[in-house]
Amino acid sequence: MSRTRYKQYSNGRNYEYEGNTVRRNADGYTDWQYRKVYEGGARKKNAASRVWSAFLILLGIACAVGVLTVYVSLRSKVISVKKELASLESELNDLTQENDDRYNEVIGSIDYEAIKEKALEYGMKYANTDQIITYSDDGGDDYVRQQKEIPNE
């Protein structure tokens, strides 16, 4: 009298067997039939999975290379703009120095005595003390702006 026995293996499949017969799993397939039906598809799935994984890895590498290329080009543009900025700042400093030198030269070349003599020739007179009116700026910035007519007192 043979009894049907069930055993679970480490691969997670349940088998039934009677005596010394070929093992059959719970679906009724023998081991080689099971492998042919189920594991054949699994091999194809694994192969497709490997191809898909390789594609994703390649895509990730391509994206990383693209991002690095953009980063390097932007970095080189930043460096060239910094060099151009330094050059323009140097040029600005040179021009400012040249402008200050010319201004000082012009201010230094003014002959105030000659201007005074010419003005006296043309009829300039010094102001009398009764013509001078003094105003206070109330502790401001030493600048007074005329906003209405000056009274004749």
C-alpha positions in Angstrom: 0.0 0.0 0.0 1.6 3.2 -1.1 0.7 6.5 0.4 1.0 9.8 -1.2 3.5 11.9 0.6 4.2 15.7 0.4 7.5 17.3 0.8 8.6 21.0 0.5 12.1 21.7 -0.8 14.3 24.7 -0.3 13.4 26.2 -3.6 9.8 26.7 -2.3 8.1 24.1 -4.4 5.8 21.5 -2.9 6.2 17.9 -4.4 4.1 14.9 -4.0 5.5 11.4 -4.5 4.4 7.8 -4.1 7.1 5.4 -3.3 10.0 5.6 -5.8 8.1 7.3 -8.6 9.1 10.5 -10.3 8.4 13.6 -8.2 5.5 15.7 -9.2 4.8 19.2 -8.0 1.5 20.4 -6.7 0.4 21.3 -10.3 0.9 17.7 -11.5 4.1 18.4 -13.5 7.2 16.3 -13.2 10.5 18.1 -12.5 11.6 18.3 -16.1 8.2 19.4 -17.3 8.1 22.1 -14.7 11.5 23.4 -15.7 10.4 23.3 -19.4 7.1 25.2 -18.8 8.0 27.6 -16.0 11.7 28.0 -15.9 12.0 28.4 -19.6 10.0 31.6 -19.4 11.9 32.6 -16.3 15.1 32.3 -18.3 13.7 34.5 -21.0 12.5 37.0 -18.3 15.9 36.9 -16.7 17.6 37.6 -20.0 15.3 40.4 -20.8 15.8 41.7 -17.2 19.6 41.6 -17.7 19.3 43.5 -21.0 16.9 46.0 -19.5 19.3 46.5 -16.5 22.3 46.9 -18.9 20.3 49.5 -20.9 19.4 51.4 -17.7 23.0 51.4 -16.6 24.1 52.6 -20.0 21.4 55.3 -19.9 22.5 56.4 -16.5 26.1 56.6 -17.6 25.1 58.6 -20.7 23.1 61.0 -18.5 26.0 61.4 -16.1 28.4 62.1 -19.0 26.0 64.7 -20.4 25.6 66.4 -17.1 29.4 66.5 -16.6 29.8 67.9 -20.1 27.3 70.7 -19.5 28.9 71.4 -16.1 32.4 71.6 -17.6 31.3 73.9 -20.4 29.5 76.2 -17.9 32.5 76.2 -15.6 34.8 77.2 -18.5 32.3 80.0 -19.4 32.4 81.3 -15.8 36.2 81.3 -15.8 36.4 83.2 -19.1 33.8 85.7 -17.8 35.9 86.2 -14.6 39.0 86.8 -16.7 37.1 89.3 -18.9 35.8 91.0 -15.8 39.2 91.3 -14.3 40.5 92.8 -17.6 37.7 95.3 -17.7 38.2 96.3 -14.0 41.9 96.8 -14.8 41.0 99.0 -17.8 38.5 101.0 -15.6 41.2 101.6 -12.9 43.6 102.8 -15.6 41.0 105.1 -17.1 40.0 106.5 -13.7 43.6 107.2 -12.8 44.2 108.9 -16.2 41.0 111.0 -15.7 42.1 112.0 -12.1 45.5 113.0 -13.4 44.0 115.1 -16.2 41.6 116.7 -13.8 44.3 117.6 -11.4 46.4 119.0 -14.3 43.5 121.2 -15.4 42.7 122.4 -11.9 46.5 123.0 -11.3 46.8 125.0 -14.5 44.1 127.6 -13.6 45.6 131.0 -12.9 43.2 132.6 -10.4 45.2 135.9 -10.3 44.9 136.3 -14.1 41.1 135.7 -13.8 40.9 138.3 -11.1 42.8 140.8 -13.1 40.6 140.3 -16.2 37.4 140.5 -14.1 38.6 143.9 -12.6 39.4 145.1 -16.1 35.9 144.3 -17.2 34.4 146.3 -14.2 34.1 143.8 -11.4 33.9 145.4 -7.9 34.1 143.8 -4.5 30.8 143.7 -2.5 30.2 146.2 0.3 29.3 144.9 3.7 25.7 146.2 3.3 25.3 144.0 0.2 26.2 140.7 2.0 23.3 138.7 3.5 24.1 135.8 5.8 21.8 132.8 6.1 21.8 129.8 8.5 21.1 126.3 7.3 20.0 125.2 10.8 22.7 122.7 11.4 22.3 121.0 8.0 24.9 120.1 5.4 26.2 123.7 4.8 24.0 123.9 1.7 21.2 126.5 1.3 18.7 126.3 -1.5 16.8 129.5 -2.5 13.0 128.6 -2.6 11.6 132.2 -2.7 12.7 135.8 -3.4 15.2 137.3 -1.1 13.7 140.2 0.9 15.1 143.7 0.3 15.8 144.9 3.8 
